[in-house]
Amino acid sequence: MSDLDRHFQNYFESLDRAGDDRCFICRRTPADVKSFFGFREDGTPVDAARYGIEDVVLEQLDIMSYRGSRPVCSVCQLNLDTILLADNGREVLQTVLSEMEHERDRLWEPLE
């Protein structure tokens, strides 16, 4: 099996696990992620002249990881990397996850 075949196989297996082509964490589509980074769906810059990147094209369009148990976008990956760079990043992340799971009512303002 070629690398291309494996890539497509990983992609479709991950879609089966996730149910659609969105980031498992933030639910962004690949187009949303490209837009977040300033690129159109075809990989060309949105406002190249303004940012001085007219010669830059997002050639490799793999902005979603499809090899894990669920697809995760590069925005979420960068956010996690940033959190883990902090001295106590894992501890903070564990605290946030615990609060989200066990203290949901305390975290959100009641709707009136």
Secondary structure, DSSP 8 states (H G I E B T S, - for coil): --HHHHHHHHHHHHHHHHSSSS-TTT---HHHHHHHTTB-TTS-BSSHHHHT-TT--------EE-SSSS-EEHHHHHHHHHHHHSTTHHHHHHHHHHHHHH-HHHHS----
